[in-house]
Amino acid sequence: MSLRLPSEIVVERFLPTARAMLATELHDRGFTQKEVADRLGLTQAAVSKYLRGDVTVEDRFAEDERMAATVEAIAEGFADGSMDGYEALSELLDLVRVFEDRGPICAVHEEEMPALDGLGCDLCVRGTDDAVLAEREALAAVRRAARRIANEPGMAEHVPNVGTNVGTAVPDAADPTDVAAVPGRLQAVNGRVVLPADPEFGASQRVAETIRAATAVDPETRGALNLATSEGLLAAARDRGIDPLAFDADYEERGERLRERFRDRGAVPRVAYHEGAFGIEPVTYVFGETATEAAALAVDLAESARTE
């Protein structure tokens, strides 16, 4: 009996197909061969080989709509700067898991190792670990949100002196370690927003406290970020039909007081703010289902504030 591991199918069949498709997609978008090589971690000679079609492409992978969609999403992300290598790898790994779950990788594996035929890939698929998946999604949401804030022109003027942080909680977050945020916070430096590190769980006490206050009232609101309070931002929110909620700036028992304010409102607002106190800088929180959604609204409000 031939003995083949699914990882061999990934390396020998899936990876060359993915690289060939990505090289072609990036080249079609105007990337030079050197730029493609840098993005994919290949030599320029290897990229030239992929572009010439001098590799064996597995049609069962290349013709799958999920493969085409993933390749297009990665190429678009590389082109507009919204995706880095870490996220591209995450997208490909997710696709591999899908293909291994009674998908085309499973089909090729059964073909090359007939003893597996009819076993339903039970050797490879053990079910989804929901907790791990939720953590990965929370970290990904914070990465996207932080990069959105850092890459958006003009956002530096809305970063408070204490810095901006963005966070996303996993479902049923019990304490700050269940909230992903950016260690060290995003800081404004020479008119730019600097992202100091990749997100981690337990990296922000204040944002975690605010998000957990929100989830206590609305479990679907698991993302938030903080900006400097300004009339421009609050006016932009009101122009969109958002009624910003004012709350007390004091830190003592802030989480519980926020819960009470949210319950009094009957919902978690998209925008909540305080005007500061002695030793406490005025801060506005923008909420969303994830940090990514909160960041999109924050950027929209900042753009409107600049044009008013």
URJOPE-V829977 format. One record per residue. N is the residue number from 1. RES is the residue in three letters. SS is DSSP state (H for helix, E for strand, L for the rest). OMEGA is omega in whole degrees, -180 to 180 (999 if undefined). Layout:
BEGIN
N RES SS OMEGA
N RES SS OMEGA
END
This chain:
BEGIN
1 MET L 176
2 SER L -179
3 LEU L -177
4 ARG L 176
5 LEU L 177
6 PRO H 179
7 SER H 177
8 GLU H 177
9 ILE H 180
10 VAL H -177
11 VAL H -172
12 GLU H -174
13 ARG H -178
14 PHE H -175
15 LEU H 178
16 PRO H 179
17 THR H 180
18 ALA H -180
19 ARG H 179
20 ALA H -179
21 MET H 179
22 LEU H 179
23 ALA H 180
24 THR H -178
25 GLU H 180
26 LEU H 179
27 HIS H 178
28 ASP H 179
29 ARG L 175
30 GLY L 177
31 PHE L 174
32 THR L 179
33 GLN H 178
34 LYS H 179
35 GLU H 177
36 VAL H -180
37 ALA H 180
38 ASP H -179
39 ARG H -173
40 LEU H 180
41 GLY L -178
42 LEU L 170
43 THR L 178
44 GLN H 178
45 ALA H 178
46 ALA H 178
47 VAL H 178
48 SER H 179
49 LYS H 179
50 TYR H -178
51 LEU H 177
52 ARG H -178
53 GLY L -178
54 ASP L 176
55 VAL L 178
56 THR L 180
57 VAL L 178
58 GLU L -175
59 ASP H -179
60 ARG H 175
61 PHE H -174
62 ALA H -176
63 GLU L 179
64 ASP L -178
65 GLU H -180
66 ARG H 177
67 MET H -179
68 ALA H -179
69 ALA H 180
70 THR H 179
71 VAL H 180
72 GLU H -179
73 ALA H 180
74 ILE H -180
75 ALA H 179
76 GLU H 178
77 GLY H 176
78 PHE H -176
79 ALA H -177
80 ASP H 176
81 GLY L -178
82 SER L -178
83 MET L 176
84 ASP L -176
85 GLY H 180
86 TYR H -179
87 GLU H 177
88 ALA H 177
89 LEU H 179
90 SER H 179
91 GLU H -179
92 LEU H 179
93 LEU H 176
94 ASP H 180
95 LEU H 178
96 VAL H -180
97 ARG H 178
98 VAL H -179
99 PHE H 179
100 GLU H -179
101 ASP L 180
102 ARG L 179
103 GLY L -175
104 PRO H 175
105 ILE H 177
106 CYS H -179
107 ALA H 179
108 VAL H -180
109 HIS H 179
110 GLU H -180
111 GLU H -177
112 GLU H 177
113 MET L -173
114 PRO H 180
115 ALA H -180
116 LEU H -174
117 ASP L 177
118 GLY L -179
119 LEU L 175
120 GLY L 177
121 CYS L -178
122 ASP L 176
123 LEU L -174
124 CYS L -171
125 VAL L -180
126 ARG L -179
127 GLY L -178
128 THR L 173
129 ASP L -173
130 ASP H -179
131 ALA H 179
132 VAL H 179
133 LEU H -180
134 ALA H 179
135 GLU H 180
136 ARG H 180
137 GLU H 179
138 ALA H 178
139 LEU H 180
140 ALA H 180
141 ALA H 180
142 VAL H 178
143 ARG H -180
144 ARG H -178
145 ALA H -179
146 ALA H 179
147 ARG H 178
148 ARG H 179
149 ILE H -177
150 ALA H -175
151 ASN H -176
152 GLU L 179
153 PRO L 175
154 GLY L -178
155 MET H -178
156 ALA H -178
157 GLU H 180
158 HIS H 178
159 VAL L 179
160 PRO L -179
161 ASN L 180
162 VAL L -180
163 GLY L 178
164 THR E 172
165 ASN L 179
166 VAL E -177
167 GLY E 172
168 THR E 179
169 ALA E 170
170 VAL L 177
171 PRO L 178
172 ASP L 179
173 ALA L -176
174 ALA L -179
175 ASP L -177
176 PRO H 180
177 THR H 176
178 ASP H 180
179 VAL E 178
180 ALA E 179
181 ALA E -176
182 VAL E 176
183 PRO L 177
184 GLY L 178
185 ARG L 173
186 LEU E -178
187 GLN E 175
188 ALA E -179
189 VAL E 178
190 ASN L 176
191 GLY L 179
192 ARG E 175
193 VAL E -177
194 VAL E 178
195 LEU L -171
196 PRO L -173
197 ALA L 174
198 ASP L -177
199 PRO E 177
200 GLU E 175
201 PHE E 180
202 GLY L -174
203 ALA L -178
204 SER L 179
205 GLN H -174
206 ARG H 180
207 VAL H 179
208 ALA H 178
209 GLU H -179
210 THR H 180
211 ILE H -180
212 ARG H 174
213 ALA H 180
214 ALA H -177
215 THR H 177
216 ALA H -180
217 VAL H 179
218 ASP L -177
219 PRO L -180
220 GLU L 179
221 THR L -174
222 ARG L -179
223 GLY E 178
224 ALA E 172
225 LEU E -179
226 ASN E 176
227 LEU E 174
228 ALA E 177
229 THR L 176
230 SER L 178
231 GLU H -180
232 GLY H 179
233 LEU H -178
234 LEU H 178
235 ALA H 179
236 ALA H 178
237 ALA H -179
238 ARG H 178
239 ASP H 180
240 ARG L 179
241 GLY L 178
242 ILE L 178
243 ASP L -177
244 PRO L -179
245 LEU E 177
246 ALA E 176
247 PHE L -177
248 ASP L -175
249 ALA L -174
250 ASP L -179
251 TYR L -174
252 GLU L 179
253 GLU L -178
254 ARG H -178
255 GLY H -179
256 GLU H 179
257 ARG H 176
258 LEU H 177
259 ARG H -180
260 GLU H -180
261 ARG H 179
262 PHE H 180
263 ARG H 177
264 ASP H 179
265 ARG H -178
266 GLY L -179
267 ALA L 174
268 VAL L 180
269 PRO L 175
270 ARG L -179
271 VAL E 174
272 ALA E -174
273 TYR E 167
274 HIS E -176
275 GLU L 175
276 GLY L 178
277 ALA E -179
278 PHE L -180
279 GLY L -180
280 ILE E -178
281 GLU L 177
282 PRO L -176
283 VAL E 175
284 THR E 176
285 TYR E 175
286 VAL E -174
287 PHE E 175
288 GLY E 177
289 GLU L 174
290 THR L 176
291 ALA H 180
292 THR H 179
293 GLU H 178
294 ALA H 180
295 ALA H 179
296 ALA H 178
297 LEU H -180
298 ALA H 179
299 VAL H 179
300 ASP H 179
301 LEU H 179
302 ALA H 178
303 GLU H 178
304 SER H 180
305 ALA H 180
306 ARG H -175
307 THR H -178
308 GLU L 999
END
